[in-house]
Amino acid sequence: MKHTDIKVLFSNPTSYVDTTVVVCGWVRTARDSKTVSFVELNDGTCLKNLQLIIDKEKVDVDAIKGAMVVGASLCVEGKFIVSEKNGYEMQTQSITVLGECPQDYPLQKKRHTLEFLRTIPHLRVRARYFEAVFAVRHQLSLAIHEYFHKNNYKYVHAPIITGSDCEGSGEMFRVTTQPWNAKYDKEGEYFAEDFFGKKAGLTVSAQLEGEMAAMGLGKIYTFGPTFRAEHSNTTRHLSEFWHVEPEVCFAEIDDIIEIAEDFIKSIIQNVLQNCPEEMEFFNQWVEKGLIEKLNHVLKSDFVKLDYTDAVEILKQSGKEFKYTVEWGCDLQTEHEKYLTEEHFKKPVFIVNYPADIKAFYMKQNADGKTVAATDLLVPGIGEIIGCSEREWDYEKLKNAMLKRGMPLESYQEYLDTRKFGSVPHSGFGLGFDRMLMYVTGVQNIRDTLLFPRTVGNL
């Protein structure tokens, strides 16, 4: 039906003042008086509601009755006018109730707990909190595409179904068409009869395919869902999450660190510029000082800290950590938070991790103990980017894979990129949903997606 978005009215109000317009939306609040009724209408295009002024003598009584129900959907025609109190509002001329709403509509109150809203993900998008979350999620996605486009990256679509485990963790979801009670004597026989004729799973990362694409296209990025079948029931983990993974040829570790910092600052700046209303909402209701924090990030030079130095800082901190800090350990969230929130008070790149705690594909440093890998840690979240220069020497890469017991035949195409014109190249992976948490102040990653997938929750 022909109508005008509420966002359009508020974005260019002088063009519509004293003209008759048609709007559609859902009733957020309704209040009544003897001669006039007031309805707050929202259509999802912006956080701000449009107030409808309903003169009971000029609008059909039955239509008014239907319009006074929170959750009902309406189509309203009226004059858009200046309001001393609200800036702008609508003098209603006619109302059509598109969808009635019964009294058991669960969003009757103005505010609900996030825990309650997680039980109704199909309706929580109508809550102001989630309107703001998904508005920023949209803008953050757009900012990522714009950044890579203007810097001459090509957007490639990597497969979601794969036969290789990029991280070597074994935490993949299996993809199968075999019946639940399929019985075979050997594993090989089972998979031989499956759809692909071999074991298949949902991707944990598009990196390996991204590296192959970059070896001909130069600079690429992937942006899509990835899957981890790990039993991490925390506020920072999902079983299905969105992953941004650029890959850059002719780039060493220092080059990709510079790119990652520029990328993070660019997308933060984009959101601050294009979502002022939503960001002010988060600043007021979710994380006090959020905008100041993000502006501090934009003005700061990120710290670049060697892993060995990070371990020494933690050991000398005087803090009593739950997890002991020794060279060779994987840094825990408590360690990351101390470095970013207490010691440096800004984002930190930790570089040159021990090879034994990092993936097979990372470039081996000359010391024989560490790899050219870095994690970007940010206050409040911890790790937000995993980054490395890739091992581009064929023999070194092959030996690293053999050391981990990986079947070389499953990675032959990947190894071929080191045989035929290999080049130095680097890349990183950004957990998009975690980045959204950081930008909005949202504390639980389950509140960043429409339908979050976690262990035991489908």
Sequence and secondary structure as in RCSB ss.txt:
>XXXX:A:sequence
MKHTDIKVLFSNPTSYVDTTVVVCGWVRTARDSKTVSFVELNDGTCLKNLQLIIDKEKVDVDAIKGAMVVGASLC
VEGKFIVSEKNGYEMQTQSITVLGECPQDYPLQKKRHTLEFLRTIPHLRVRARYFEAVFAVRHQLSLAIHEYFHK
NNYKYVHAPIITGSDCEGSGEMFRVTTQPWNAKYDKEGEYFAEDFFGKKAGLTVSAQLEGEMAAMGLGKIYTFGP
TFRAEHSNTTRHLSEFWHVEPEVCFAEIDDIIEIAEDFIKSIIQNVLQNCPEEMEFFNQWVEKGLIEKLNHVLKS
DFVKLDYTDAVEILKQSGKEFKYTVEWGCDLQTEHEKYLTEEHFKKPVFIVNYPADIKAFYMKQNADGKTVAATD
LLVPGIGEIIGCSEREWDYEKLKNAMLKRGMPLESYQEYLDTRKFGSVPHSGFGLGFDRMLMYVTGVQNIRDTLL
FPRTVGNL
>XXXX:A:secstr
     HHHHHHSGGGTTTEEEEEEEEEEEEEE SSEEEEEEE SSSSS EEEEEETTTS HHHHHHHTSTT EEE
EEEEEEEETTTEEEEEEEEEEEEE   TT S  SS   HHHHTT TTTGGGSHHHHHHHHHHHHHHHHHHHHHHH
TT EE    SEES  TTS     B   S TT   SSHHHHHHTSTTSS  EE S SHHHHHHHHHHHSEEEEEEE
EE      STT  SEEEEEEEEEET  HHHHHHHHHHHHHHHHHHHHHH HHHHHHHHHHT TTHHHHHHHHHHS
  EEEEHHHHHHHHHTS    SS   TTS   HHHHHIIIIIISSS EEEEEEEGGGS TTB B TTSSEEEEEE
EEETTTEEEEEEEEB   HHHHHHHHHHTT  GGGGHHHHHHHHSS   EEEEEEEHHHHHHHHH  S GGGSSS
S  BTTB 
